[in-house]
């Protein structure tokens, strides 16, 4: 097994998969990228496809598919953001941790109560742990729940146009709201670094994160008392959306691909699915495991069910999704750092995205 850090992983994957020498037999990747933008994936055998199609929640079937073909086995059921709150900080701020904010207006009011400032007016504790560093794709991902709550979408429904969507009035309003969290409302800070660490250090009252964060907190911040709720809504509810539909994929040029598919058959059962995900601290993917004691005992059990009951938000599973999200994320970063205003920044991003779509 080879472990590759997320930062810069695409270049490492590409070099190995193009060069064939030292390439993995199977790997954790995104279908529309490695099977769509590139042609590195072996198609799933029919018998295994049948097994997974019969045992996955229906909304997850598209995670391992591209243009009608099935290539991957989804990694995680809870791969969408939810709202983690610090129970102690909520109580200190006079907020009820059992009555979370349901709308973005209520949420912003709560973030203001959770924020604490020094003599110069700079926050020493923030309401919201916001991602502002790292790859623009990740920054786009963390902004999208706000965009979707405002009724915006990054691309047209056919995923063939950005102008009018990435820079539409709803998106401009969403980015204005998001930028104001830092520059005007000061309920988030660019000085706090990694948002996961800020929440784990009790310096932030709220973070939006996926199901894996439950396991991260148990390991890295066991003294943080937290609860998990569905994301707040505005014009719409953000729903269970993501930019990263991770799957286990088999390299089509691997000399051992038949062995890999045999191995994947061997672990394609409810027992292995539950044990594997329980060890990782994330949600299993087999439908039958979503009502097991392990899942029912998790703090995100009720919130996961609530978010899955909401309308499915837009997805952007395009072969060039990372390039598109990079162009978009750079506009978000510019606004957060006060280097641009939402409308012109998004106009520029939309034009870049349209060029990417045409290339």
Legacy VTK file of the C-alpha trace (Angstrom):
# vtk DataFile Version 3.0
C-alpha trace
ASCII
DATASET POLYDATA
POINTS 359 float
0.000 0.000 0.000
1.196 3.519 -0.852
-0.148 6.503 1.069
-0.226 9.766 -0.885
-0.998 13.124 0.808
-4.033 14.894 -0.613
-2.035 18.012 -1.479
-0.559 17.357 -4.913
-1.986 13.846 -5.227
-3.288 14.425 -8.769
0.176 14.967 -10.237
1.477 11.835 -8.488
-1.491 9.758 -9.681
-1.138 11.035 -13.223
2.588 10.317 -13.402
2.118 6.753 -12.139
-0.946 5.931 -14.231
0.454 7.382 -17.453
3.883 5.837 -16.962
2.416 2.437 -15.965
5.627 1.588 -14.087
4.913 1.555 -10.369
1.237 2.256 -10.967
-1.296 0.967 -8.430
-3.414 -2.091 -9.095
-6.346 -0.247 -7.592
-6.711 3.186 -6.092
-9.005 5.629 -4.323
-10.172 8.204 -6.864
-12.981 10.182 -8.481
-14.761 8.436 -11.348
-15.491 11.422 -13.584
-11.841 12.434 -13.343
-9.826 9.216 -13.657
-12.346 7.322 -15.811
-13.791 10.350 -17.630
-11.138 13.000 -18.119
-8.597 10.173 -18.391
-9.092 6.551 -19.402
-7.429 4.718 -16.520
-10.281 2.634 -15.131
-11.313 -0.945 -15.710
-15.065 -1.412 -16.006
-16.650 -3.304 -13.128
-17.597 -6.930 -13.930
-21.330 -7.472 -14.357
-21.746 -9.750 -11.343
-20.101 -7.244 -8.997
-22.081 -4.366 -10.498
-25.267 -6.284 -9.714
-24.167 -6.881 -6.118
-23.493 -3.193 -5.493
-26.526 -1.863 -7.353
-28.761 -4.078 -5.203
-27.166 -3.038 -1.924
-26.400 0.683 -2.246
-28.821 3.475 -1.326
-30.219 4.637 -4.671
-28.817 8.176 -4.417
-25.294 6.689 -4.241
-25.407 4.666 -7.466
-24.052 7.577 -9.526
-20.971 7.897 -7.302
-19.155 5.025 -9.040
-20.558 5.635 -12.518
-19.647 7.682 -15.578
-21.755 7.963 -18.734
-23.774 4.874 -17.864
-20.785 2.686 -17.053
-19.991 1.454 -13.530
-16.336 1.629 -12.508
-16.065 2.279 -8.788
-17.171 1.120 -5.362
-18.191 4.148 -3.242
-15.961 4.771 -0.237
-18.262 6.590 2.167
-21.979 7.076 2.766
-21.776 10.386 4.661
-19.647 12.241 2.125
-21.498 15.529 2.536
-21.164 18.348 5.031
-23.183 18.650 8.205
-23.094 21.142 11.065
-20.932 20.230 14.066
-21.485 22.462 17.100
-19.451 22.788 20.311
-21.941 22.185 23.130
-19.921 24.028 25.793
-19.335 27.119 23.653
-23.023 27.231 22.749
-23.989 27.193 26.416
-21.419 29.881 27.304
-22.879 32.096 24.574
-26.397 31.668 25.950
-27.441 29.405 23.078
-29.308 26.122 23.415
-27.236 23.281 21.873
-30.431 21.249 21.566
-32.061 23.933 19.387
-29.631 24.565 16.520
-30.182 27.393 14.019
-32.366 26.218 11.141
-31.970 29.189 8.774
-28.889 31.136 7.693
-30.285 34.266 9.364
-30.618 32.399 12.681
-27.203 30.849 12.084
-25.484 34.217 11.536
-27.073 35.597 14.712
-25.729 32.567 16.613
-22.252 33.000 15.071
-22.158 36.580 16.372
-23.003 35.427 19.886
-20.302 32.750 19.728
-17.542 35.157 18.636
-15.251 36.761 21.247
-12.987 39.752 20.506
-9.840 41.308 21.954
-9.299 44.987 22.748
-8.494 45.700 19.092
-11.727 44.102 17.916
-10.057 41.009 16.484
-11.677 37.634 17.230
-10.006 35.356 19.754
-12.871 32.880 19.353
-15.054 32.639 16.262
-18.501 31.359 15.591
-17.536 29.583 12.381
-14.365 27.688 11.477
-13.990 28.635 7.814
-11.659 27.098 5.252
-9.555 29.752 3.533
-6.235 27.999 2.836
-5.179 25.075 0.694
-6.283 24.041 -2.768
-9.043 26.200 -4.344
-11.028 23.033 -5.096
-11.436 22.350 -1.375
-12.366 25.978 -0.771
-15.047 25.703 -3.456
-16.367 22.538 -1.817
-16.723 24.243 1.570
-18.491 27.252 0.041
-21.049 25.298 -1.997
-23.489 24.627 0.901
-23.906 28.404 1.203
-24.315 28.753 -2.566
-26.942 26.002 -2.669
-28.773 27.507 0.323
-29.084 30.740 -1.685
-30.530 28.763 -4.610
-27.378 29.158 -6.722
-25.553 26.578 -8.798
-21.997 26.606 -10.180
-22.809 25.196 -13.640
-25.849 24.820 -15.879
-27.921 21.624 -15.399
-26.204 20.151 -18.468
-22.776 21.010 -17.007
-21.913 22.829 -20.234
-22.029 26.497 -19.205
-20.858 28.609 -16.250
-21.867 32.134 -17.259
-25.263 32.984 -15.811
-24.806 30.383 -13.072
-21.371 30.758 -11.457
-21.868 34.540 -11.640
-25.676 34.656 -11.363
-27.429 36.939 -8.839
-27.974 34.122 -6.326
-24.273 33.186 -6.431
-23.214 36.820 -6.032
-25.474 37.146 -2.974
-24.110 33.905 -1.515
-20.487 34.973 -1.944
-21.249 38.396 -0.472
-22.717 36.674 2.596
-19.716 34.343 2.806
-17.123 37.087 2.456
-18.928 39.206 5.037
-18.431 36.434 7.610
-14.744 37.451 7.602
-14.609 41.093 6.517
-17.787 42.617 7.984
-19.393 40.356 10.583
-16.039 39.009 11.839
-17.542 35.685 12.908
-14.792 33.829 11.009
-11.090 34.612 10.873
-8.265 34.195 8.372
-5.822 34.030 11.292
-7.140 30.733 12.642
-5.538 28.381 10.124
-6.943 24.888 9.697
-10.707 24.900 10.528
-10.650 21.309 11.853
-7.947 22.247 14.354
-9.722 25.468 15.363
-12.875 23.533 16.254
-10.870 20.797 17.976
-9.062 23.454 20.053
-12.394 25.015 21.145
-11.610 28.243 19.307
-14.644 27.934 17.017
-18.235 27.121 17.885
-19.288 25.587 14.556
-17.753 23.773 11.604
-19.346 22.249 8.508
-17.749 18.840 7.863
-18.431 15.327 6.574
-19.040 12.117 8.546
-15.319 11.320 8.829
-14.896 14.311 11.162
-16.675 12.406 13.913
-13.844 9.876 13.976
-11.224 12.648 13.735
-12.660 14.392 16.789
-12.783 11.172 18.817
-9.093 10.620 18.112
-7.685 14.166 18.136
-10.026 16.169 20.370
-11.786 13.708 22.702
-12.570 16.433 25.249
-14.750 18.410 22.815
-18.437 17.853 23.550
-20.244 18.223 20.225
-23.504 17.551 18.445
-24.219 17.198 14.735
-27.142 18.774 12.905
-28.375 19.335 9.359
-26.997 22.417 7.629
-29.043 25.619 7.886
-31.311 26.554 4.990
-32.176 29.838 3.278
-33.985 29.993 -0.071
-33.261 26.262 -0.296
-31.690 23.577 1.886
-28.101 22.623 0.947
-28.869 18.892 0.927
-26.476 15.960 0.662
-24.113 17.229 -2.019
-20.367 16.997 -2.605
-17.624 17.688 -5.109
-15.698 14.518 -4.309
-17.505 11.225 -5.061
-14.627 8.968 -3.958
-14.556 5.336 -5.111
-12.225 2.355 -5.179
-11.138 2.087 -8.817
-9.212 -0.638 -10.655
-6.369 0.366 -12.997
-7.174 -0.961 -16.471
-3.490 -1.579 -17.315
-2.746 -3.510 -14.140
-1.437 -7.015 -14.834
-3.275 -8.105 -11.675
-6.683 -6.571 -12.306
-8.493 -9.911 -12.227
-7.032 -10.561 -8.780
-8.143 -7.096 -7.662
-11.709 -7.732 -8.778
-11.626 -11.064 -6.905
-10.452 -9.248 -3.790
-13.228 -6.665 -4.153
-15.759 -9.487 -4.543
-14.400 -11.014 -1.326
-15.057 -7.832 0.699
-18.354 -6.928 -1.031
-20.687 -7.986 1.761
-22.502 -6.309 4.621
-20.162 -7.607 7.332
-16.964 -6.303 5.741
-18.628 -3.030 4.783
-19.632 -2.399 8.397
-16.305 -3.446 9.936
-14.205 -1.425 7.497
-16.181 1.785 8.008
-16.470 1.330 11.745
-12.664 1.144 12.007
-12.397 4.349 9.974
-15.056 6.140 12.014
-17.169 6.848 8.929
-20.585 5.765 7.692
-20.932 2.404 5.901
-22.417 2.341 2.412
-24.562 -0.792 2.322
-28.226 0.080 2.855
-28.698 -2.696 5.398
-25.926 -1.212 7.575
-27.516 2.222 7.878
-29.764 0.983 10.694
-27.127 -0.978 12.641
-26.337 -0.158 16.303
-23.043 1.421 15.162
-24.797 3.915 12.867
-27.735 4.539 15.215
-25.287 5.257 18.029
-23.414 7.930 16.067
-24.072 11.624 16.737
-24.816 12.207 13.040
-27.482 9.506 12.676
-30.522 11.824 12.866
-28.882 14.669 10.940
-27.844 12.327 8.132
-31.398 11.071 7.744
-32.694 14.657 7.781
-30.296 15.815 5.077
-30.963 12.788 2.878
-34.681 13.608 3.055
-34.012 17.039 1.515
-33.984 17.599 -2.269
-30.720 16.464 -3.851
-28.563 19.530 -4.582
-26.794 20.149 -7.908
-23.792 17.960 -8.632
-20.833 18.897 -10.800
-19.472 15.498 -11.794
-17.779 16.772 -14.937
-14.476 15.326 -16.256
-12.879 18.741 -15.751
-14.527 19.398 -12.378
-11.218 20.063 -10.612
-10.158 22.679 -13.173
-13.595 24.284 -12.964
-13.639 24.274 -9.162
-10.104 25.718 -9.103
-11.151 28.692 -11.233
-14.230 29.207 -9.089
-12.371 28.730 -5.790
-9.845 31.400 -6.680
-12.709 33.906 -6.851
-13.891 32.811 -3.395
-10.367 33.184 -1.981
-10.039 36.652 -3.498
-13.235 37.825 -1.810
-12.295 36.300 1.559
-8.951 38.111 1.494
-10.473 41.411 0.364
-8.758 41.315 -3.033
-11.944 41.558 -5.055
-15.705 42.086 -4.941
-18.113 39.193 -5.511
-19.634 40.241 -8.859
-16.464 41.057 -10.848
-14.604 38.134 -9.258
-17.354 35.710 -10.257
-17.657 37.250 -13.731
-13.976 36.529 -14.294
-14.298 33.004 -12.867
-17.335 32.222 -15.043
-15.488 33.343 -18.180
-12.501 31.122 -17.263
-14.810 28.203 -16.563
-16.522 28.559 -19.928
-13.132 28.487 -21.634
-12.282 25.289 -19.732
-15.586 23.725 -20.818
-14.926 24.578 -24.484
-11.330 23.286 -24.556
LINES 1 360
359 0 1 2 3 4 5 6 7 8 9 10 11 12 13 14 15 16 17 18 19 20 21 22 23 24 25 26 27 28 29 30 31 32 33 34 35 36 37 38 39 40 41 42 43 44 45 46 47 48 49 50 51 52 53 54 55 56 57 58 59 60 61 62 63 64 65 66 67 68 69 70 71 72 73 74 75 76 77 78 79 80 81 82 83 84 85 86 87 88 89 90 91 92 93 94 95 96 97 98 99 100 101 102 103 104 105 106 107 108 109 110 111 112 113 114 115 116 117 118 119 120 121 122 123 124 125 126 127 128 129 130 131 132 133 134 135 136 137 138 139 140 141 142 143 144 145 146 147 148 149 150 151 152 153 154 155 156 157 158 159 160 161 162 163 164 165 166 167 168 169 170 171 172 173 174 175 176 177 178 179 180 181 182 183 184 185 186 187 188 189 190 191 192 193 194 195 196 197 198 199 200 201 202 203 204 205 206 207 208 209 210 211 212 213 214 215 216 217 218 219 220 221 222 223 224 225 226 227 228 229 230 231 232 233 234 235 236 237 238 239 240 241 242 243 244 245 246 247 248 249 250 251 252 253 254 255 256 257 258 259 260 261 262 263 264 265 266 267 268 269 270 271 272 273 274 275 276 277 278 279 280 281 282 283 284 285 286 287 288 289 290 291 292 293 294 295 296 297 298 299 300 301 302 303 304 305 306 307 308 309 310 311 312 313 314 315 316 317 318 319 320 321 322 323 324 325 326 327 328 329 330 331 332 333 334 335 336 337 338 339 340 341 342 343 344 345 346 347 348 349 350 351 352 353 354 355 356 357 358
